[in-house]
Amino acid sequence: MFLKTVCTVVGLAVAGSVCHAEGTAKGAPDILILGDSQLTFGAGVAFTEVLNGMAGSCGLKDSATTGVIGVRSSAITSWTGTTKTAKSAICDVDPKWKVNAGAYGTLSQGENPYIQIGKGAQFQFCRSGTSPLQAVFADGYYAPDLVIFFMMGNASERWASDPSAALQDARALVADLPPDQPCVFMTSAPPYKEKTVRERRKAQDNISAAFAKVGRRCTFVPGFTSQTIAENQGNAANFRRNASGKVKDPFHPTEAGARRFLKLQRGALCAAIRAELGGS
């Protein structure tokens, strides 16, 4: 069953309506990956390749499909927020580019991966009064066998400075998931600069501890390991550079860099998926 839109008139004298999605979104995958701009600028393609390659192993069925949505400056707080301000990173139109996300795998829109959340039948996550994450799962819109969250940078200062904020975010994410939804939470790849790596390692420690306190609802996979840090920190080859060779984007590994990161993480990711889904 594909998506249909239901519209309800608001009030008696309001020239407008509130629309929400019912049914299954076209292209809704077996494995849904949600996250931030690292998915948009390289990791979305890499994740699709890796997960498609895992089909038939790691607890995944042979026919398992993968869909990826990465939204610019998003964090758990924006995915679980219910006010316009709280979910602005998900729902506001980018003033410059007019799009704020990238979609890959079964959710791909063709050669151009960039889309605007809230526009198009597959991306109706901006219902009034609910969080984007609640909207993802509402009415069977998306019903994946597994959801994987891949994010870090936009919350790193918040988590590094305040363990209670990390716990608050972990609880909010778990609360917005369907009760029996298998879930993996993976922190995204290390950046180029050592100072940023230090902050994000502390943030990872705090969000890892937070998920441990919340209980077994999402299997946690640390993106920052000795191997992944050694691969990315100070390694210009994994980041976008200008004509002189200087790194111009120290936060988002390239597509090739994302493939290297996920190659290092494949074992841990496979084990986490198996823990959530069972099987061999």
Phi, psi and omega per residue, in radians:
M1 nan 2.277 -3.135
F2 -1.648 2.989 -3.046
L3 -1.128 2.390 2.899
K4 -2.195 2.677 -3.099
T5 -1.913 2.278 3.114
V6 -1.932 2.224 -3.111
C7 -2.047 2.358 -3.131
T8 -2.118 2.257 3.117
V9 -1.175 2.386 -3.110
V10 -1.753 2.062 3.071
G11 1.259 -3.072 -3.117
L12 -1.731 -0.471 -3.045
A13 -2.117 0.383 -3.114
V14 -1.813 2.161 3.129
A15 -1.477 1.321 -3.120
G16 -3.099 3.138 -3.122
S17 -2.662 2.825 3.046
V18 -1.907 2.206 -3.095
C19 -1.987 2.499 3.056
H20 -2.477 2.857 -3.035
A21 -1.641 2.454 2.984
E22 -2.297 2.563 -3.118
G23 1.631 -2.998 -3.051
T24 -1.722 2.309 3.112
A25 -1.181 2.444 3.086
K26 -1.018 2.288 3.126
G27 1.421 0.108 3.137
A28 -0.983 2.186 -2.974
P29 -1.608 2.941 3.001
D30 -1.258 -0.650 3.095
I31 -2.031 2.035 3.138
L32 -1.857 2.169 3.119
I33 -1.943 2.143 3.138
L34 -2.084 2.474 3.116
G35 -3.100 -2.695 -2.993
D36 -1.884 -2.738 -2.978
S37 -1.249 -0.228 2.997
Q38 -1.100 -0.594 3.047
L39 -1.183 -0.682 -3.095
T40 -1.140 -0.663 -2.974
F41 -1.893 0.566 3.036
G42 2.664 -0.807 -3.026
A43 -1.317 -0.347 3.136
G44 -1.072 -0.825 3.104
V45 -1.135 -0.785 -3.111
A46 -1.089 -0.745 3.119
F47 -1.095 -0.733 3.130
T48 -1.040 -0.776 3.130
E49 -1.094 -0.821 -3.088
V50 -1.133 -0.824 -3.110
L51 -1.187 -0.655 3.063
N52 -1.091 -0.642 3.103
G53 -1.217 -0.390 3.119
M54 -1.466 -0.228 -3.101
A55 -0.916 2.313 -3.098
G56 1.557 -0.020 3.077
S57 -2.428 3.093 3.070
C58 1.027 0.411 -3.115
G59 1.531 -0.029 -3.135
L60 -1.560 2.538 3.083
K61 -1.284 2.803 -3.076
D62 -1.032 -0.589 -3.053
S63 -1.666 0.198 -3.043
A64 -0.991 2.255 3.113
T65 -1.859 2.718 -3.086
T66 -2.190 2.373 3.005
G67 -2.305 2.471 -3.037
V68 -2.234 2.374 3.007
I69 -2.324 2.035 3.066
G70 -1.997 2.212 -3.058
V71 -2.008 2.039 3.130
R72 -0.097 -1.936 -2.991
S73 -1.579 0.648 -3.046
S74 -1.435 2.717 3.097
A75 -2.558 3.101 3.112
I76 -0.966 -0.705 -3.101
T77 -1.069 -0.575 3.126
S78 -1.429 -0.569 3.081
W79 -1.237 -0.496 -3.103
T80 -1.840 -0.004 3.139
G81 -1.272 2.643 3.131
T82 -2.009 -0.281 3.110
T83 -1.567 2.814 3.137
K84 -1.006 -0.733 -3.132
T85 -1.174 -0.782 -3.066
A86 -1.093 -0.638 -3.098
K87 -1.822 0.397 -3.102
S88 -1.069 -0.629 -3.136
A89 -1.098 -0.509 3.132
I90 -1.491 -0.714 -2.901
C91 -1.830 -0.380 -3.107
D92 -1.334 2.455 3.072
V93 -1.290 2.276 3.111
D94 -1.059 2.184 -3.036
P95 -1.146 -0.440 -3.110
K96 -1.646 -0.904 -2.994
W97 -1.643 -0.263 3.129
K98 1.193 0.058 3.045
V99 -2.402 2.689 -3.050
N100 -2.329 0.153 -3.027
A101 -2.613 2.969 3.025
G102 -2.258 2.498 -3.133
A103 -2.211 2.403 -3.029
Y104 -2.435 2.966 3.137
G105 1.200 -2.368 -3.107
T106 -1.137 -0.303 -3.115
L107 -1.697 0.089 -3.141
S108 -1.046 2.499 3.120
Q109 -1.791 0.230 -3.113
G110 2.025 -2.654 -3.067
E111 -1.123 -0.631 3.121
N112 -1.593 1.975 -3.063
P113 -1.399 -0.154 -2.941
Y114 -1.511 2.306 -3.070
I115 -2.417 2.914 3.062
Q116 -1.940 2.131 3.089
I117 -1.103 2.331 -3.067
G118 1.760 -0.254 3.088
K119 -1.998 2.333 -3.113
G120 1.647 2.503 -3.007
A121 -1.113 -0.385 -3.093
Q122 -1.535 -0.106 -2.970
F123 -2.269 0.657 -3.101
Q124 -1.513 1.347 -3.079
F125 -1.872 0.181 -2.971
C126 -2.034 0.811 3.049
R127 -1.136 2.489 3.068
S128 -1.175 2.322 3.044
G129 1.456 -0.037 3.089
T130 -2.215 2.831 3.111
S131 -1.433 2.750 3.046
P132 -0.985 -0.660 -3.125
L133 -1.191 -0.691 3.054
Q134 -1.071 -0.690 -3.132
A135 -1.172 -0.560 3.105
V136 -0.979 -0.711 -3.030
F137 -1.755 -0.139 -3.046
A138 -1.134 2.462 3.027
D139 1.010 0.415 -3.117
G140 1.260 0.358 -3.103
Y141 -1.001 -0.959 2.920
Y142 -2.106 2.361 3.128
A143 -2.418 1.128 -3.048
P144 -1.280 2.698 2.992
D145 -1.146 -0.526 -3.084
L146 -2.624 2.398 2.978
V147 -1.994 2.344 3.102
I148 -2.048 2.172 3.033
F149 -1.709 2.347 -3.113
F150 -2.340 1.707 -3.061
M151 -2.817 2.824 -3.141
M152 -2.986 -1.074 -2.853
G153 -0.945 -0.687 -3.056
N154 -1.284 -0.182 3.091
A155 -2.025 0.076 -2.982
S156 -1.097 -0.743 3.124
E157 -1.130 -0.754 3.137
R158 -1.063 -0.841 -3.105
W159 -1.251 -0.670 -3.097
A160 -1.165 -0.601 -3.052
S161 -1.546 -0.291 -3.012
D162 -2.630 1.721 3.109
P163 -1.006 -0.526 -3.140
S164 -1.201 -0.526 3.079
A165 -1.206 -0.672 3.074
A166 -1.084 -0.735 3.120
L167 -1.127 -0.724 3.102
Q168 -1.034 -0.752 -3.118
D169 -1.182 -0.740 3.129
A170 -1.078 -0.747 3.123
R171 -1.120 -0.696 -3.131
A172 -1.140 -0.720 3.133
L173 -1.111 -0.839 -3.135
V174 -1.080 -0.680 -3.114
A175 -1.117 -0.508 -3.094
D176 -1.548 -0.064 3.106
L177 -1.513 2.590 2.966
P178 -0.992 2.580 -2.982
P179 -0.937 -0.647 -3.065
D180 -1.905 0.387 -3.073
Q181 -1.344 2.012 3.017
P182 -1.072 2.433 -2.949
C183 -2.597 2.403 2.986
V184 -2.148 2.341 3.032
F185 -2.025 2.123 -3.091
M186 -2.185 2.218 3.074
T187 -1.319 2.505 -2.996
S188 -1.329 3.092 -2.919
A189 -1.190 2.606 3.099
P190 -1.075 2.522 3.100
P191 -1.448 -3.021 -3.032
Y192 -1.427 -0.661 -2.982
K193 -1.582 2.419 -3.074
E194 -1.076 -0.724 -3.114
K195 -1.057 -0.737 3.130
T196 -1.196 -0.647 3.092
V197 -1.064 -0.740 -3.132
R198 -1.053 -0.811 -3.140
E199 -1.098 -0.750 -3.077
R200 -1.264 -0.494 3.044
R201 -1.134 -0.712 3.095
K202 -1.152 -0.719 3.094
A203 -1.065 -0.729 3.126
Q204 -1.099 -0.721 3.097
D205 -0.994 -0.740 -3.071
N206 -1.294 -0.675 3.137
I207 -1.306 -0.539 3.043
S208 -1.100 -0.810 3.104
A209 -1.098 -0.609 3.138
A210 -1.126 -0.804 3.125
F211 -1.138 -0.575 3.076
A212 -1.116 -0.655 3.125
K213 -1.262 -0.614 -3.133
V214 -1.129 -0.536 -3.117
G215 1.835 3.052 -3.002
R216 -1.344 1.442 2.988
R217 -2.028 -0.551 3.077
C218 -2.334 2.242 3.028
T219 -1.297 2.255 -3.064
F220 -1.655 2.335 3.074
V221 -2.162 2.018 3.115
P222 -1.274 2.170 3.070
G223 -1.376 -0.403 3.121
F224 -1.668 1.866 3.054
T225 -2.234 2.972 3.114
S226 -1.029 -0.630 -3.124
Q227 -1.247 -0.801 -3.090
T228 -1.237 -0.574 3.076
I229 -1.170 -0.766 3.110
A230 -1.079 -0.575 -3.128
E231 -1.264 -0.652 -2.993
N232 -1.804 -0.713 -3.035
Q233 -1.091 2.090 3.110
G234 1.315 0.076 -3.118
N235 -1.743 1.660 -3.063
A236 -1.082 -0.419 -3.091
A237 -1.103 -0.362 -3.112
N238 -1.656 0.088 -3.063
F239 -2.301 2.818 3.141
R240 -1.250 2.371 -3.074
R241 -2.219 2.727 3.043
N242 -1.485 -3.076 -3.049
A243 -1.068 -0.483 -3.132
S244 -1.428 -0.149 -3.132
G245 1.693 -0.047 3.133
K246 -1.340 2.408 3.130
V247 -1.134 2.187 3.135
K248 -1.843 -0.264 3.077
D249 -2.349 1.644 -3.068
P250 -1.457 0.059 -3.032
F251 -1.861 -0.497 -3.023
H252 -2.037 1.840 3.051
P253 -1.005 2.613 3.077
T254 -1.169 3.049 3.082
E255 -1.031 -0.733 3.101
A256 -1.144 -0.696 3.097
G257 -1.126 -0.670 3.109
A258 -1.149 -0.650 3.090
R259 -1.105 -0.711 3.121
R260 -1.135 -0.733 3.108
F261 -1.046 -0.850 -3.083
L262 -1.240 -0.469 3.034
K263 -1.108 -0.725 3.096
L264 -1.184 -0.545 -3.053
Q265 -1.643 -0.035 -3.009
R266 -1.012 -0.773 -3.113
G267 -1.080 -0.802 3.141
A268 -1.165 -0.669 3.130
L269 -1.185 -0.742 3.105
C270 -1.041 -0.793 -3.136
A271 -1.102 -0.671 3.132
A272 -1.176 -0.728 3.118
I273 -1.119 -0.737 3.121
R274 -1.106 -0.678 3.117
A275 -1.089 -0.597 -3.126
E276 -1.413 -0.647 -2.996
L277 -1.846 -0.292 -3.047
G278 1.362 -3.047 3.095
G279 1.553 -3.036 -3.044
S280 -1.749 nan nan
